[in-house]
Amino acid sequence: MSSHTSIPSGKRTLFLIGPGFIGGTILSQLLASRPSDFHIKVLTRRQEQADQLKAQGIHETILGSLDDTDLIASHAKTADVIIHAATADHAPSALAVADGLKQRDTSRGRAIFIHTSGNDELVGAGEPGMSKEDRKVSDAWQDEEIEKRMRKDAYHRQVDGPLREAIMNDEAEQKYNIRTVILMPPLIYGISPSAFGSRLSIQTPMLARSMLARGPFVLSEGHRGGWNAVSVDDVASTYLVTLKELEKEAATTGKGRHYVFPSEPEPFSWKEHIDAVSSRVLAHTGASPSSVRTISTPDDFEAAVGGKEENPYAPCLTSVVFDEEHNGYTRPERLTKEWGFKHQSTGVIKSILEGGELEGLLKEEAKKA
């Protein structure tokens, strides 16, 4: 079922899948910066959200789920720009976009497809003995160089691998008159300004809820683990910059480059991050500092965040936090050096301690207690 206004003649169509934390922020920025460039249509599961989207200026809403692959393919077939921002792990919906693009009328002009993956694809990507600098992977590299650093069974690869084969390669781009990019956000922080979907991300709130449920904890002194991060505002801006760059490029293919990394140039410390979350939990609960546990092993950490039975993301997060010698990092050189993008936010630690990122969540959880 679709609710829409007629598309003005000559106006391009942008189809967004997933108007949540990332997608909702993209829509907010798109409406603010390019309000008349596109007829925007959005796939949403809920009528309530569809009504919100329409009230905020979205032209067309499509009621459906990620499993409605025929519906997704039919809208991808007629769209000029497709952004899949719902999840990095739903292969049927991503491949439905690919199927739709293969069916489109190539004389309509070049289409653009931006798919959302994630930095978890680089968990365990480094070789033993490699320095942190040597484990950094650049989005300026060719696809083959980047994919050499990814395990075949890496997180999200069950989606990105088939997508690369199906449509995100030079041959398919030439054949179907499209340009494609896999955008790989790391940990996302900050509060979304969007009125459409979730206002908080996953990892930092997950840690806060885990501490509220099982007690605050910190990592042992000397813990060396780190990871990349980016604010929700900056990651949404990255989608719009990527779209703008692909629109103006004369090249008809990606020339062997189909990845963009939105991360801030320097990684953060997990020790500092978890210390910051713990300090905010203590401030809100009034718990004694002596109640804070020190965690030094992967098993204890996985249990502290719920274990895989309660929290399916727990094993992945544990690897990200503890497998420092093998994890890869992203270096956004295509984004920052070639396209001139400048990150505006000041880092995840400051967001937790000074940006109020967790304050609303902690107040709400306190009401439930």
SVG drawing of the C-alpha trace seen along z (x, -y; Angstrom):
<svg xmlns="http://www.w3.org/2000/svg" viewBox="-2 -23 56 42">
<polyline fill="none" stroke="black" stroke-width="0.4" points="0.0,0.0 1.4,-3.4 0.4,-6.9 1.8,-9.5 1.4,-12.7 2.0,-12.7 5.6,-13.1 6.3,-16.3 7.6,-15.9 11.3,-15.6 11.8,-15.2 14.0,-12.4 12.8,-9.8 14.8,-8.9 13.7,-5.6 14.9,-5.2 14.6,-1.9 14.8,-2.2 13.7,-5.6 15.3,-4.8 18.4,-6.1 20.5,-6.5 17.8,-6.8 15.7,-9.3 18.7,-11.6 19.5,-11.3 15.9,-12.3 16.1,-15.3 19.3,-16.5 17.9,-15.8 14.8,-17.9 16.9,-20.7 19.6,-20.8 17.9,-19.6 14.2,-20.1 13.2,-20.3 15.6,-18.0 13.8,-14.7 10.4,-13.0 11.2,-11.1 9.5,-7.8 10.1,-5.8 9.4,-2.1 8.1,-1.9 6.4,0.9 4.1,-1.3 1.2,-3.5 2.0,-5.8 5.5,-6.4 4.1,-6.8 1.9,-9.6 4.9,-11.2 6.9,-11.0 4.1,-12.7 3.7,-15.4 7.4,-16.2 7.4,-16.6 8.0,-13.1 6.2,-12.8 5.3,-9.1 5.2,-6.4 5.1,-2.6 3.8,-0.3 5.8,2.9 8.6,4.8 12.1,5.8 10.7,9.2 8.4,7.7 11.0,8.3 8.7,7.9 7.5,4.6 11.1,3.4 12.2,4.5 9.3,2.8 10.2,-0.6 13.9,-0.2 13.2,0.4 11.7,-3.0 13.9,-5.0 16.8,-7.2 18.5,-6.9 18.1,-4.1 19.5,-4.3 19.2,-1.1 19.7,-2.3 17.7,0.3 20.2,2.9 23.5,4.4 22.3,8.0 19.1,8.5 20.2,10.1 16.8,10.5 15.9,6.8 19.3,5.7 19.3,8.2 15.7,7.2 17.1,3.7 19.7,5.3 16.9,7.2 15.0,4.1 17.9,2.2 18.6,5.0 15.1,4.5 15.1,0.7 15.0,-1.2 18.6,-2.2 17.6,-5.0 16.2,-6.9 19.6,-8.0 22.0,-6.7 20.7,-5.4 22.6,-5.4 22.4,-2.7 24.0,-3.3 23.9,-0.3 24.7,-0.3 27.1,2.2 29.4,1.7 32.9,1.8 32.2,5.1 33.3,6.5 36.8,5.8 36.7,7.8 39.5,10.2 40.9,8.7 44.5,8.1 47.4,10.5 49.2,11.4 52.0,8.9 50.6,6.1 50.8,2.7 47.6,0.6 48.7,-1.6 49.2,1.4 45.7,2.7 44.1,-0.5 42.1,0.0 41.5,-3.0 38.4,-3.7 40.8,-5.1 42.0,-1.5 40.7,0.7 38.0,3.2 40.4,6.2 42.8,4.6 40.0,3.9 38.4,7.3 41.7,9.0 41.4,7.7 38.0,9.2 37.3,12.7 35.0,14.6 32.8,15.3 33.0,11.7 29.9,10.0 27.7,8.5 29.7,10.4 26.7,12.6 25.0,9.5 27.9,7.6 29.5,10.5 26.4,11.4 25.7,7.7 29.2,7.2 28.7,10.2 25.2,9.2 25.5,5.5 28.2,3.6 31.0,4.1 32.2,2.3 30.7,4.7 27.2,4.6 27.4,0.8 28.2,0.4 25.5,2.9 22.7,1.5 23.7,-2.2 24.1,-2.5 26.6,-3.6 26.9,-1.8 28.6,-2.2 28.8,-0.2 29.0,-2.6 30.5,-1.2 29.7,-3.1 31.6,-2.1 30.1,-2.8 27.7,-5.6 27.1,-8.1 25.1,-11.1 21.4,-11.9 19.5,-11.9 17.6,-15.2 15.2,-13.1 11.5,-13.1 11.1,-9.9 12.8,-7.0 15.0,-6.0 17.1,-8.8 19.9,-6.6 22.3,-4.0 23.2,-0.5 26.5,0.0 26.7,-2.8 23.0,-2.5 23.5,1.3 26.4,0.9 24.4,-1.5 21.4,0.9 23.7,3.8 25.2,1.8 21.8,0.9 20.8,4.5 23.9,6.2 25.9,3.4 28.5,0.9 31.8,2.1 35.1,0.8 37.9,2.5 41.2,3.2 44.0,0.7 46.1,1.0 43.3,2.4 44.5,1.5 41.3,2.1 40.0,-0.6 37.5,-1.1 36.3,-3.7 33.4,-6.0 31.3,-8.7 28.4,-10.9 25.0,-10.3 25.0,-13.8 28.3,-13.2 27.3,-9.7 24.1,-11.2 26.2,-13.9 28.4,-11.2 25.5,-9.7 24.6,-13.1 28.2,-13.8 28.5,-10.4 25.3,-10.9 26.5,-14.4 29.9,-13.0 28.3,-10.1 25.9,-12.5 28.6,-14.7 31.2,-12.0 31.5,-11.5 32.8,-8.0 30.2,-5.3 31.6,-2.8 33.3,-2.9 36.6,-1.9 37.1,0.8 36.2,-1.2 32.8,-0.6 33.4,-1.3 33.1,-4.6 34.2,-4.8 32.5,-7.5 34.5,-7.1 36.4,-9.8 40.1,-9.6 41.3,-8.5 39.9,-5.6 38.7,-5.9 39.7,-3.8 37.3,-1.2 38.7,-1.7 37.8,-5.4 34.5,-4.7 33.3,-2.2 34.7,-4.4 32.6,-7.2 29.4,-5.1 30.1,-3.7 30.5,-7.2 27.1,-8.3 25.4,-5.2 26.9,-5.9 25.8,-9.5 22.2,-8.5 21.8,-5.5 23.7,-6.8 25.6,-3.5 28.8,-3.5 32.0,-3.6 33.1,-0.5 30.3,1.4 32.1,1.0 33.5,4.3 36.8,4.5 36.5,6.8 39.7,8.2 38.6,11.2 36.4,11.6 34.2,14.2 33.4,11.9 32.7,9.0 30.3,11.1 28.4,12.1 28.3,8.5 26.5,7.4 24.0,10.2 25.6,13.2 24.6,14.5 21.4,16.1 20.0,12.7 21.9,10.4 22.7,11.7 25.2,8.9 27.2,9.8 29.8,12.0 30.4,9.5 30.8,6.6 33.2,8.8 35.4,9.4 35.4,5.7 36.4,4.7 38.9,7.5 40.5,8.8 42.8,5.7 45.6,7.6 43.5,8.8 40.8,6.1 41.1,3.7 40.4,0.0 39.0,-2.3 40.7,-5.3 38.4,-7.7 40.8,-9.0 38.5,-8.9 35.9,-10.7 38.2,-13.3 41.0,-13.8 39.4,-13.2 35.9,-14.6 37.0,-17.2 34.6,-16.0 35.2,-17.4 33.8,-15.8 32.0,-18.3 31.5,-16.3 34.0,-16.1 34.2,-12.4 32.2,-9.7 33.8,-10.1 32.8,-13.8 29.3,-12.9 28.8,-10.6 30.3,-12.9 29.2,-16.3 26.7,-15.8 23.9,-14.2 23.8,-11.2 22.7,-8.8 20.7,-11.2 17.3,-10.6 17.8,-6.8 19.0,-6.7 16.1,-8.9 13.6,-6.6 15.1,-3.5 15.1,-5.0 11.3,-5.5 10.9,-1.7 12.9,-0.7"/>
</svg>
